[in-house]
Amino acid sequence: MRTDSGKMPQNSLLSRCATDLNTIKTNIFSFYRVLFLSLKQNPIVSVMKKNRNFLGKYVDMCTDFGMKLYFGPDGGKPNLINFLNGLFEGEKVIKDLEYRPAEHNGTQEADRKVIFDLYCTSEDGSHFIIEMQQLSQEFFKDRTVYYTSRLINKLVPRGHKGNTYELPEVYFIGILNFVLDRSVSEQYYYDVALCDRESNVVFYDKLGYKLLVLPNFKKEQSEIKRYMDMWLYLFKHMEELDEMPKFLDNRVFGLIFDIGKVANLTESDMKLYESSLKNKRDAESVRLTAIKEGLREGRERGLQEGLQKGMEEGMEKGIEKGIEKGMEKGLQKGRSEERARAEAEKLKSALNLKKRGLRAEDIAEDLGLTVEQVEELK
């Protein structure tokens, strides 16, 4: 309704403004209600939840964070005692441990990212250095002997008490995420002691090295009977599991699965774990790069050897024919070996990604495989 002057009365104008304001409030409320429901129904929008799902259900044991979580002094002592007893299999029975400052790993930043260690003593005075190492070192064996020797030197009593030279037991426990000796691809456990070569009898039983080579451990669940093998299986597969396998003894391994859930990590712990996991994956990338470089060098060496052999044969049957044969043989050998190893690495990576819940189509696209290849992986 308008007045003779063409202007709307003030009361009508206020009433219309109030109506428009209520309409705007209703629309805003409806928008946020729809937004809230969509967030509630779609967990992908939750970045933290997405990250936790991607990381798997349980913390990877082969990381610095995982080692401290599962075996460190803040609740991990029972696990460490069970692990050591499973490793010694009655050779020693450990009832209690005391943690001591770890001073044995590398002093360089690069070393600290790939070498994680714990140092503790048992109730009978035995000393244990427990070390997880991601990458191979040229003088790895020398380093283990050096660390145990340095520890032994520190343990020699000073003054009159040191005159007897009596020493406590010292053990180095190495969990290795690399192949120790490529000529021995099946051996995953090394139990090293000072022995007499003639009789194979232990000469000194207070110094030992127990090394677990994870890449060489390939047993299926149905093949595992020993506690040591159970621990090896967890070190290698923990982050891929959704629940505790039935073949594990809950009395020994129950605590591992209780404290290892990624969903229970605090925000600060999650950041530490992601950083630790990145260091592990960086180390894995370095390892794969080294393998590729080795393949390239092998291909070049194969080509050179093929050429050399061809030239030698060419001296007898014709230089031209010999060179051609040598080049072909070297190239084929190098290429076939490279293809086979690269394909195996891709399939292994695809299986790990598949176990973490990624779609077969995404895995196939990222790794250059067919969807059928990915779906057949078990």
C-alpha positions in Angstrom: 0.0 0.0 0.0 1.4 3.4 -1.0 0.3 6.9 0.0 -0.8 9.6 -2.4 2.8 10.8 -2.6 3.9 7.3 -3.8 5.9 6.4 -0.7 5.3 3.2 1.4 4.1 3.8 5.0 6.8 3.3 7.6 5.0 0.4 9.4 4.7 -1.6 6.2 8.4 -0.9 5.4 9.5 -2.2 8.8 7.3 -5.3 8.5 8.7 -6.2 5.2 12.3 -5.7 6.4 11.5 -8.0 9.4 10.1 -10.7 7.0 13.2 -10.5 4.8 15.5 -10.8 7.8 13.7 -13.9 9.0 14.0 -15.4 5.5 17.7 -14.8 5.5 18.2 -16.4 8.9 16.2 -19.4 7.8 18.3 -19.8 4.7 21.6 -19.5 6.7 20.4 -22.0 9.2 19.4 -24.5 6.5 22.8 -24.0 4.8 24.8 -24.8 7.9 22.5 -27.7 8.8 23.2 -29.3 5.3 26.9 -28.6 5.7 27.0 -30.2 9.2 25.2 -33.3 7.9 27.5 -33.7 5.0 30.6 -33.4 7.2 29.2 -36.0 9.6 28.3 -38.4 6.8 31.6 -38.0 4.8 34.7 -38.9 6.8 37.0 -38.0 4.0 36.7 -34.3 4.8 38.3 -35.0 8.1 42.0 -34.7 7.4 43.1 -36.3 10.6 40.9 -39.3 10.1 42.0 -39.6 6.5 45.7 -39.6 7.6 45.0 -42.2 10.3 43.3 -44.5 7.8 46.1 -44.1 5.3 48.7 -44.8 8.0 47.1 -48.1 8.9 45.5 -49.3 12.1 48.7 -49.9 14.1 52.0 -48.0 14.4 54.9 -49.3 12.3 57.3 -51.1 14.6 60.3 -50.4 12.2 60.3 -46.6 13.0 62.0 -44.6 15.7 58.6 -43.6 17.1 57.4 -47.3 17.0 60.5 -48.6 18.8 60.0 -46.1 21.6 56.3 -46.7 21.8 56.4 -50.5 21.9 59.7 -51.0 23.7 60.6 -47.8 25.5 60.5 -47.0 29.2 57.1 -45.4 29.0 55.0 -48.6 29.2 57.1 -50.8 26.8 59.2 -52.7 29.3 57.0 -55.8 29.4 57.2 -56.0 25.5 61.0 -55.6 25.6 61.3 -58.4 28.2 59.1 -60.7 26.1 61.0 -59.9 23.0 64.4 -60.7 24.5 63.1 -63.9 26.1 61.6 -64.9 22.7 65.0 -64.2 21.1 67.1 -66.1 23.7 64.7 -69.0 23.8 65.7 -70.3 27.2 69.4 -69.5 26.8 68.7 -66.7 29.2 65.6 -65.8 31.2 65.1 -62.1 31.7 62.7 -61.1 34.5 63.3 -57.4 34.8 65.2 -54.6 32.9 66.6 -51.2 33.7 66.8 -48.6 31.0 70.0 -46.7 30.6 70.9 -43.7 28.3 71.5 -44.9 24.8 74.9 -43.6 23.6 75.7 -46.1 20.9 74.0 -44.9 17.7 75.4 -42.5 15.1 76.3 -39.0 16.1 75.5 -37.6 12.6 71.9 -36.5 11.9 71.7 -38.8 8.9 72.6 -41.8 11.2 70.0 -40.9 13.8 67.3 -41.0 11.1 68.0 -44.6 10.2 69.5 -46.1 13.4 67.3 -46.3 16.6 68.6 -48.0 19.7 67.8 -48.8 23.3 70.3 -49.8 26.0 69.3 -51.6 29.2 70.5 -54.1 31.8 68.8 -57.1 33.3 68.6 -58.1 37.0 71.6 -60.4 36.6 73.8 -57.5 35.4 73.8 -58.4 31.7 73.9 -55.5 29.2 71.8 -55.3 26.0 72.1 -52.9 23.1 69.0 -53.2 21.0 69.2 -51.5 17.6 66.9 -51.0 14.6 68.7 -50.0 11.4 67.0 -49.1 8.1 70.0 -48.9 5.7 73.0 -51.0 5.1 76.5 -49.7 6.0 79.7 -50.8 4.4 81.3 -51.6 7.8 78.2 -52.6 9.7 79.9 -55.6 11.4 82.9 -53.4 12.4 80.5 -50.9 13.9 78.7 -53.5 16.0 82.1 -54.8 17.4 83.2 -51.3 18.0 80.1 -50.4 20.1 80.2 -53.6 22.2 84.0 -53.1 22.7 83.5 -49.5 23.8 80.8 -50.6 26.2 83.0 -53.4 27.6 85.8 -50.9 28.1 83.5 -48.6 30.2 82.3 -51.6 32.3 85.8 -52.5 33.5 86.0 -51.6 37.2 88.5 -48.9 38.0 91.2 -49.3 40.6 91.9 -52.5 42.5 88.6 -54.2 41.5 89.6 -54.1 37.8 92.6 -56.3 38.4 90.6 -59.4 38.0 89.2 -58.4 34.5 85.9 -60.0 35.3 83.2 -58.6 32.9 79.5 -58.8 32.7 77.6 -60.3 29.7 77.1 -58.0 26.8 74.7 -58.6 23.8 74.1 -56.7 20.7 70.6 -57.2 19.2 70.3 -55.9 15.7 66.9 -55.6 13.8 68.0 -55.0 10.2 65.7 -53.7 7.5 68.3 -54.6 4.8 70.0 -57.8 3.5 73.2 -58.5 5.5 74.7 -60.9 3.0 73.2 -61.1 -0.6 74.9 -64.5 -1.1 72.7 -65.9 1.7 69.1 -65.0 0.8 67.4 -67.5 3.2 69.1 -66.8 6.5 67.1 -64.3 8.6 68.6 -65.0 12.0 72.3 -64.8 12.9 73.4 -66.0 16.4 77.1 -65.0 16.6 79.5 -65.8 19.4 83.3 -66.3 19.9 83.9 -69.9 19.0 86.8 -72.3 18.5 87.0 -73.0 14.8 88.3 -76.6 15.4 85.6 -77.8 17.7 82.9 -75.2 17.1 82.6 -74.9 20.9 81.8 -71.4 22.3 85.1 -70.0 23.6 83.6 -67.0 25.4 80.0 -67.0 26.4 79.6 -63.4 27.7 79.6 -61.6 24.4 77.0 -62.3 21.7 75.4 -60.7 18.6 71.9 -61.7 17.5 70.8 -60.2 14.2 67.4 -60.4 12.6 67.3 -59.7 8.9 63.7 -58.7 8.1 63.9 -58.9 4.2 64.9 -62.5 4.4 62.0 -63.5 6.7 59.3 -64.9 4.3 57.3 -67.3 6.5 53.5 -67.4 6.3 51.4 -67.4 9.4 50.8 -71.2 9.2 54.6 -71.8 9.2 55.3 -69.8 12.4 55.8 -71.8 15.6 58.7 -70.1 17.5 58.2 -66.9 19.5 61.2 -65.4 17.7 59.4 -65.9 14.4 56.3 -64.3 15.8 58.3 -61.2 16.7 59.8 -61.2 13.2 56.4 -61.4 11.7 55.2 -58.4 13.7 58.3 -56.3 12.9 57.7 -56.9 9.2 53.9 -56.7 9.0 52.6 -54.7 12.0 51.4 -51.7 10.0 49.5 -53.9 7.6 47.4 -55.7 10.2 43.8 -54.9 11.2 43.8 -57.2 14.3 46.0 -59.5 16.3 46.5 -62.7 14.3 45.1 -65.8 16.0 48.5 -67.6 16.1 49.9 -65.0 18.5 49.8 -65.6 22.3 47.6 -62.8 23.8 49.6 -63.0 27.1 52.8 -62.1 25.2 51.5 -59.9 22.4 48.3 -58.4 23.7 50.0 -55.2 25.1 51.6 -54.6 21.7 48.1 -54.3 20.0 46.7 -52.3 22.9 49.2 -49.5 22.8 49.9 -49.6 19.1 46.6 -48.2 17.7 47.1 -45.2 15.5 43.6 -43.9 16.4 44.8 -43.5 20.1 47.7 -41.2 19.3 47.5 -37.6 20.5 47.9 -34.8 17.9 51.6 -34.3 19.0 52.3 -38.0 18.9 50.8 -38.2 15.4 53.1 -35.5 14.2 56.1 -37.4 15.7 54.9 -40.6 14.1 54.4 -39.1 10.7 57.9 -37.6 10.8 59.4 -40.9 11.9 57.5 -42.7 9.1 58.8 -40.2 6.6 62.4 -40.9 7.6 61.7 -44.6 7.1 60.2 -44.1 3.7 63.1 -41.8 2.7 65.5 -44.6 3.7 63.4 -47.0 1.6 63.7 -44.6 -1.3 67.5 -44.4 -0.9 67.6 -48.2 -0.8 65.5 -48.6 -4.0 67.7 -45.9 -5.7 70.8 -47.9 -4.8 69.2 -51.0 -6.3 68.4 -49.2 -9.5 72.0 -47.9 -9.6 73.2 -51.4 -9.1 71.0 -52.6 -12.0 72.4 -49.9 -14.2 76.0 -50.7 -13.3 75.2 -54.4 -13.8 73.7 -53.7 -17.2 76.8 -51.7 -18.2 79.0 -54.4 -16.9 77.0 -57.0 -18.7 77.4 -55.1 -21.9 81.1 -54.7 -21.4 81.5 -58.4 -20.6 79.4 -59.3 -23.5 81.5 -57.2 -25.8 84.7 -58.7 -24.4 83.4 -62.2 -24.8 82.2 -61.4 -28.3 85.5 -59.9 -29.3 87.3 -63.0 -28.0 85.0 -65.3 -30.0 85.4 -63.0 -32.9 89.1 -63.7 -33.0 88.3 -67.2 -33.9 85.0 -67.0 -35.8 85.1 -63.5 -37.1 85.5 -60.1 -35.3 82.3 -58.7 -36.8 80.1 -61.6 -35.8 81.6 -61.9 -32.3 81.1 -58.2 -31.4 77.4 -58.3 -32.6 76.8 -61.5 -30.5 78.5 -60.0 -27.4 76.5 -56.8 -27.5 73.2 -58.6 -28.0 73.9 -61.0 -25.1 75.0 -58.3 -22.7 72.0 -56.0 -23.5 69.4 -58.8 -23.3 70.8 -60.0 -20.0 71.0 -56.5 -18.4 67.5 -55.5 -19.7 65.8 -58.8 -18.6 67.3 -58.6 -15.1 66.3 -55.0 -14.7 62.7 -55.6 -16.0 62.2 -58.6 -13.7 63.4 -56.7 -10.6 61.6 -53.6 -11.4 58.4 -55.5 -12.0 58.8 -57.4 -8.7 59.3 -54.1 -6.8 56.2 -52.6 -8.4 54.1 -55.6 -7.5 55.4 -55.5 -3.9 54.5 -51.8 -3.6 51.1 -52.5 -5.1 50.3 -55.2 -2.6 51.3 -53.0 0.3 49.1 -50.1 -1.0 46.3 -52.6 -1.6 46.5 -53.8 2.0 46.2 -50.2 3.2 42.9 -49.8 1.4 43.7 -47.9 -1.7 41.6 -48.6 -4.8 42.9 -51.0 -7.4 42.4 -48.4 -10.2 44.5 -45.7 -8.3 47.3 -48.2 -7.6 47.3 -49.4 -11.2 47.5 -45.8 -12.5 50.2 -44.7 -10.1 52.5 -47.8 -10.6 51.8 -48.4 -14.3 50.1 -51.8 -13.8 46.8 -53.1 -15.0 43.8 -53.3 -12.7 43.7 -57.1 -13.2 47.3 -57.4 -12.0 46.5 -55.4 -8.8 43.3 -57.3 -8.2 45.1 -60.7 -8.4 47.6 -59.7 -5.7 47.1 -61.4 -2.4 
